Amino acid sequence: MLKETGILKGTTTVGVVCRDGVILGTDTRATMGNYVASKHAKKVYKITDNLAMTIAGGVAVAQRVVEILKINASLYELEKNRSISVKSAARLVSNLLFSNREVGKPLPMQALVGGFDETGPHVFNLDPYGSLTEEKMVSTGSGSPFAYGVLESQYLEDSAVDEMLSIVVKAVDSAMKRDVASGDSFDIAVIDAAGFRELSPEEKAAILNN
């Protein structure tokens, strides 16, 4: 939950590390105070084939950070002839956020950077001040207390992606049902050794109704 501009920034994002990949989940509601600005807001973005990012907070600012990360990840791959690591990508976002803190106005956003690289699956959590922590399971946004209620009771470290998909869906769904600033629908992305993919509406419905 962010309150940098005096307006609560609604969102629920979830990141989970599994033994064979990473799962990122978000709701799709965008709010401006008590006004629902969009029911189909995109909050999980593919950065590269092995990397993705979720956003919570100010949409315009967060989308700009996503674009900066995409550009720098592409330049890194061109120069080094290999994909940027998850940690390096997260550090780049951290530096962007930290540099704005130094001028006295932190960017009103939180982010999760997750992916799969040569060292395995990773998820990093970033706050508006640029603090960077690696997590096994994490949630951000105004719905995060409700998502944590599911994650902390059902997340099992070293589980497979297929085993944890239903838990991530339940966590996001729980927040959508109880947090007025989260809702409408949800997106789920998986990043593993095969690359990035988003679950189809049919796959999400099947998991939710199981």
TORKOL-4160 file (C-alpha; in steps of 0.2 Angstrom, whole numbers, padded with zeros to 4 digits, m for minus):
210
<pt num="1" X="0000" Y="0000" Z="0000"/>
<pt num="2" X="0007" Y="0017" Z="m0005"/>
<pt num="3" X="0002" Y="0034" Z="0001"/>
<pt num="4" X="0016" Y="0045" Z="m0006"/>
<pt num="5" X="0003" Y="0056" Z="m0015"/>
<pt num="6" X="m0010" Y="0055" Z="m0002"/>
<pt num="7" X="m0020" Y="0043" Z="m0012"/>
<pt num="8" X="m0020" Y="0025" Z="m0008"/>
<pt num="9" X="m0013" Y="0015" Z="m0022"/>
<pt num="10" X="m0023" Y="m0001" Z="m0025"/>
<pt num="11" X="m0016" Y="m0017" Z="m0032"/>
<pt num="12" X="m0012" Y="m0035" Z="m0027"/>
<pt num="13" X="0004" Y="m0043" Z="m0034"/>
<pt num="14" X="0012" Y="m0059" Z="m0029"/>
<pt num="15" X="0028" Y="m0067" Z="m0033"/>
<pt num="16" X="0033" Y="m0085" Z="m0028"/>
<pt num="17" X="0049" Y="m0095" Z="m0031"/>
<pt num="18" X="0048" Y="m0113" Z="m0035"/>
<pt num="19" X="0061" Y="m0126" Z="m0038"/>
<pt num="20" X="0058" Y="m0126" Z="m0057"/>
<pt num="21" X="0053" Y="m0108" Z="m0060"/>
<pt num="22" X="0044" Y="m0092" Z="m0054"/>
<pt num="23" X="0026" Y="m0087" Z="m0053"/>
<pt num="24" X="0020" Y="m0069" Z="m0054"/>
<pt num="25" X="0002" Y="m0065" Z="m0051"/>
<pt num="26" X="m0008" Y="m0048" Z="m0051"/>
<pt num="27" X="m0026" Y="m0042" Z="m0051"/>
<pt num="28" X="m0031" Y="m0030" Z="m0065"/>
<pt num="29" X="m0040" Y="m0016" Z="m0057"/>
<pt num="30" X="m0033" Y="0002" Z="m0058"/>
<pt num="31" X="m0040" Y="0014" Z="m0045"/>
<pt num="32" X="m0039" Y="0033" Z="m0042"/>
<pt num="33" X="m0045" Y="0035" Z="m0024"/>
<pt num="34" X="m0062" Y="0028" Z="m0024"/>
<pt num="35" X="m0064" Y="0028" Z="m0043"/>
<pt num="36" X="m0061" Y="0012" Z="m0053"/>
<pt num="37" X="m0051" Y="0019" Z="m0068"/>
<pt num="38" X="m0049" Y="0002" Z="m0077"/>
<pt num="39" X="m0054" Y="m0016" Z="m0075"/>
<pt num="40" X="m0041" Y="m0022" Z="m0087"/>
<pt num="41" X="m0025" Y="m0014" Z="m0081"/>
<pt num="42" X="m0009" Y="m0023" Z="m0085"/>
<pt num="43" X="0002" Y="m0026" Z="m0070"/>
<pt num="44" X="0014" Y="m0040" Z="m0075"/>
<pt num="45" X="0026" Y="m0036" Z="m0090"/>
<pt num="46" X="0037" Y="m0047" Z="m0099"/>
<pt num="47" X="0055" Y="m0039" Z="m0100"/>
<pt num="48" X="0064" Y="m0053" Z="m0109"/>
<pt num="49" X="0061" Y="m0072" Z="m0112"/>
<pt num="50" X="0068" Y="m0076" Z="m0095"/>
<pt num="51" X="0062" Y="m0060" Z="m0085"/>
<pt num="52" X="0046" Y="m0051" Z="m0080"/>
<pt num="53" X="0041" Y="m0037" Z="m0068"/>
<pt num="54" X="0025" Y="m0033" Z="m0058"/>
<pt num="55" X="0020" Y="m0015" Z="m0054"/>
<pt num="56" X="0010" Y="m0008" Z="m0040"/>
<pt num="57" X="0007" Y="0011" Z="m0037"/>
<pt num="58" X="0007" Y="0025" Z="m0049"/>
<pt num="59" X="0004" Y="0018" Z="m0066"/>
<pt num="60" X="0012" Y="0031" Z="m0077"/>
<pt num="61" X="0028" Y="0030" Z="m0067"/>
<pt num="62" X="0029" Y="0011" Z="m0066"/>
<pt num="63" X="0026" Y="0009" Z="m0085"/>
<pt num="64" X="0041" Y="0021" Z="m0088"/>
<pt num="65" X="0052" Y="0011" Z="m0077"/>
<pt num="66" X="0046" Y="m0005" Z="m0086"/>
<pt num="67" X="0051" Y="0003" Z="m0102"/>
<pt num="68" X="0068" Y="0008" Z="m0096"/>
<pt num="69" X="0071" Y="m0010" Z="m0089"/>
<pt num="70" X="0066" Y="m0017" Z="m0106"/>
<pt num="71" X="0078" Y="m0006" Z="m0116"/>
<pt num="72" X="0093" Y="m0009" Z="m0104"/>
<pt num="73" X="0090" Y="m0028" Z="m0104"/>
<pt num="74" X="0090" Y="m0028" Z="m0123"/>
<pt num="75" X="0106" Y="m0017" Z="m0124"/>
<pt num="76" X="0114" Y="m0029" Z="m0111"/>
<pt num="77" X="0110" Y="m0044" Z="m0122"/>
<pt num="78" X="0117" Y="m0035" Z="m0138"/>
<pt num="79" X="0133" Y="m0030" Z="m0129"/>
<pt num="80" X="0136" Y="m0046" Z="m0119"/>
<pt num="81" X="0128" Y="m0059" Z="m0130"/>
<pt num="82" X="0119" Y="m0066" Z="m0115"/>
<pt num="83" X="0103" Y="m0062" Z="m0105"/>
<pt num="84" X="0104" Y="m0050" Z="m0091"/>
<pt num="85" X="0103" Y="m0059" Z="m0074"/>
<pt num="86" X="0088" Y="m0057" Z="m0063"/>
<pt num="87" X="0098" Y="m0049" Z="m0049"/>
<pt num="88" X="0106" Y="m0037" Z="m0061"/>
<pt num="89" X="0089" Y="m0032" Z="m0068"/>
<pt num="90" X="0082" Y="m0029" Z="m0051"/>
<pt num="91" X="0098" Y="m0019" Z="m0046"/>
<pt num="92" X="0095" Y="m0007" Z="m0061"/>
<pt num="93" X="0077" Y="m0004" Z="m0055"/>
<pt num="94" X="0083" Y="m0001" Z="m0037"/>
<pt num="95" X="0096" Y="0012" Z="m0044"/>
<pt num="96" X="0082" Y="0021" Z="m0053"/>
<pt num="97" X="0071" Y="0022" Z="m0037"/>
<pt num="98" X="0086" Y="0026" Z="m0026"/>
<pt num="99" X="0091" Y="0041" Z="m0037"/>
<pt num="100" X="0074" Y="0049" Z="m0036"/>
<pt num="101" X="0074" Y="0047" Z="m0017"/>
<pt num="102" X="0090" Y="0057" Z="m0017"/>
<pt num="103" X="0081" Y="0072" Z="m0025"/>
<pt num="104" X="0068" Y="0071" Z="m0011"/>
<pt num="105" X="0053" Y="0064" Z="m0020"/>
<pt num="106" X="0053" Y="0045" Z="m0021"/>
<pt num="107" X="0043" Y="0037" Z="m0035"/>
<pt num="108" X="0026" Y="0031" Z="m0030"/>
<pt num="109" X="0028" Y="0013" Z="m0034"/>
<pt num="110" X="0033" Y="m0005" Z="m0029"/>
<pt num="111" X="0039" Y="m0018" Z="m0040"/>
<pt num="112" X="0043" Y="m0037" Z="m0041"/>
<pt num="113" X="0057" Y="m0042" Z="m0053"/>
<pt num="114" X="0057" Y="m0061" Z="m0056"/>
<pt num="115" X="0064" Y="m0073" Z="m0068"/>
<pt num="116" X="0075" Y="m0088" Z="m0072"/>
<pt num="117" X="0093" Y="m0087" Z="m0076"/>
<pt num="118" X="0109" Y="m0098" Z="m0075"/>
<pt num="119" X="0108" Y="m0098" Z="m0056"/>
<pt num="120" X="0090" Y="m0103" Z="m0055"/>
<pt num="121" X="0073" Y="m0095" Z="m0051"/>
<pt num="122" X="0073" Y="m0078" Z="m0042"/>
<pt num="123" X="0061" Y="m0065" Z="m0036"/>
<pt num="124" X="0066" Y="m0048" Z="m0029"/>
<pt num="125" X="0055" Y="m0035" Z="m0020"/>
<pt num="126" X="0058" Y="m0016" Z="m0022"/>
<pt num="127" X="0050" Y="m0002" Z="m0012"/>
<pt num="128" X="0049" Y="0016" Z="m0018"/>
<pt num="129" X="0065" Y="0021" Z="m0009"/>
<pt num="130" X="0075" Y="0008" Z="m0019"/>
<pt num="131" X="0077" Y="m0005" Z="m0005"/>
<pt num="132" X="0080" Y="m0022" Z="m0013"/>
<pt num="133" X="0077" Y="m0039" Z="m0005"/>
<pt num="134" X="0077" Y="m0057" Z="m0012"/>
<pt num="135" X="0061" Y="m0066" Z="m0007"/>
<pt num="136" X="0055" Y="m0084" Z="m0009"/>
<pt num="137" X="0037" Y="m0078" Z="m0008"/>
<pt num="138" X="0031" Y="m0060" Z="m0007"/>
<pt num="139" X="0016" Y="m0049" Z="m0010"/>
<pt num="140" X="0014" Y="m0030" Z="m0013"/>
<pt num="141" X="0000" Y="m0017" Z="m0014"/>
<pt num="142" X="m0015" Y="m0014" Z="m0004"/>
<pt num="143" X="m0022" Y="m0031" Z="m0005"/>
<pt num="144" X="m0006" Y="m0039" Z="0001"/>
<pt num="145" X="m0011" Y="m0043" Z="0019"/>
<pt num="146" X="m0025" Y="m0054" Z="0012"/>
<pt num="147" X="m0013" Y="m0062" Z="m0001"/>
<pt num="148" X="m0001" Y="m0066" Z="0013"/>
<pt num="149" X="m0015" Y="m0074" Z="0023"/>
<pt num="150" X="m0015" Y="m0088" Z="0010"/>
<pt num="151" X="0004" Y="m0088" Z="0005"/>
<pt num="152" X="0010" Y="m0090" Z="0023"/>
<pt num="153" X="m0001" Y="m0104" Z="0027"/>
<pt num="154" X="0000" Y="m0114" Z="0011"/>
<pt num="155" X="0017" Y="m0109" Z="0002"/>
<pt num="156" X="0029" Y="m0124" Z="0003"/>
<pt num="157" X="0047" Y="m0120" Z="m0002"/>
<pt num="158" X="0055" Y="m0131" Z="m0016"/>
<pt num="159" X="0038" Y="m0135" Z="m0023"/>
<pt num="160" X="0036" Y="m0136" Z="m0042"/>
<pt num="161" X="0027" Y="m0123" Z="m0052"/>
<pt num="162" X="0012" Y="m0134" Z="m0056"/>
<pt num="163" X="0010" Y="m0137" Z="m0037"/>
<pt num="164" X="0010" Y="m0119" Z="m0033"/>
<pt num="165" X="0000" Y="m0111" Z="m0046"/>
<pt num="166" X="m0017" Y="m0114" Z="m0037"/>
<pt num="167" X="m0009" Y="m0106" Z="m0021"/>
<pt num="168" X="m0004" Y="m0090" Z="m0031"/>
<pt num="169" X="m0022" Y="m0090" Z="m0039"/>
<pt num="170" X="m0030" Y="m0092" Z="m0022"/>
<pt num="171" X="m0019" Y="m0078" Z="m0014"/>
<pt num="172" X="m0024" Y="m0065" Z="m0028"/>
<pt num="173" X="m0042" Y="m0071" Z="m0028"/>
<pt num="174" X="m0043" Y="m0069" Z="m0009"/>
<pt num="175" X="m0036" Y="m0051" Z="m0010"/>
<pt num="176" X="m0048" Y="m0047" Z="m0024"/>
<pt num="177" X="m0063" Y="m0052" Z="m0013"/>
<pt num="178" X="m0058" Y="m0042" Z="0002"/>
<pt num="179" X="m0048" Y="m0027" Z="m0004"/>
<pt num="180" X="m0059" Y="m0014" Z="m0013"/>
<pt num="181" X="m0044" Y="m0007" Z="m0023"/>
<pt num="182" X="m0040" Y="m0025" Z="m0030"/>
<pt num="183" X="m0052" Y="m0035" Z="m0041"/>
<pt num="184" X="m0061" Y="m0038" Z="m0058"/>
<pt num="185" X="m0049" Y="m0051" Z="m0065"/>
<pt num="186" X="m0031" Y="m0057" Z="m0063"/>
<pt num="187" X="m0015" Y="m0062" Z="m0073"/>
<pt num="188" X="m0003" Y="m0076" Z="m0070"/>
<pt num="189" X="0014" Y="m0077" Z="m0078"/>
<pt num="190" X="0026" Y="m0092" Z="m0076"/>
<pt num="191" X="0045" Y="m0090" Z="m0080"/>
<pt num="192" X="0055" Y="m0106" Z="m0081"/>
<pt num="193" X="0069" Y="m0114" Z="m0091"/>
<pt num="194" X="0057" Y="m0114" Z="m0106"/>
<pt num="195" X="0055" Y="m0095" Z="m0105"/>
<pt num="196" X="0040" Y="m0083" Z="m0101"/>
<pt num="197" X="0022" Y="m0088" Z="m0103"/>
<pt num="198" X="0005" Y="m0081" Z="m0097"/>
<pt num="199" X="m0009" Y="m0092" Z="m0092"/>
<pt num="200" X="m0024" Y="m0092" Z="m0104"/>
<pt num="201" X="m0041" Y="m0087" Z="m0098"/>
<pt num="202" X="m0046" Y="m0105" Z="m0099"/>
<pt num="203" X="m0031" Y="m0111" Z="m0088"/>
<pt num="204" X="m0035" Y="m0097" Z="m0075"/>
<pt num="205" X="m0053" Y="m0102" Z="m0074"/>
<pt num="206" X="m0049" Y="m0121" Z="m0072"/>
<pt num="207" X="m0037" Y="m0117" Z="m0058"/>
<pt num="208" X="m0049" Y="m0105" Z="m0049"/>
<pt num="209" X="m0064" Y="m0117" Z="m0051"/>
<pt num="210" X="m0054" Y="m0133" Z="m0046"/>
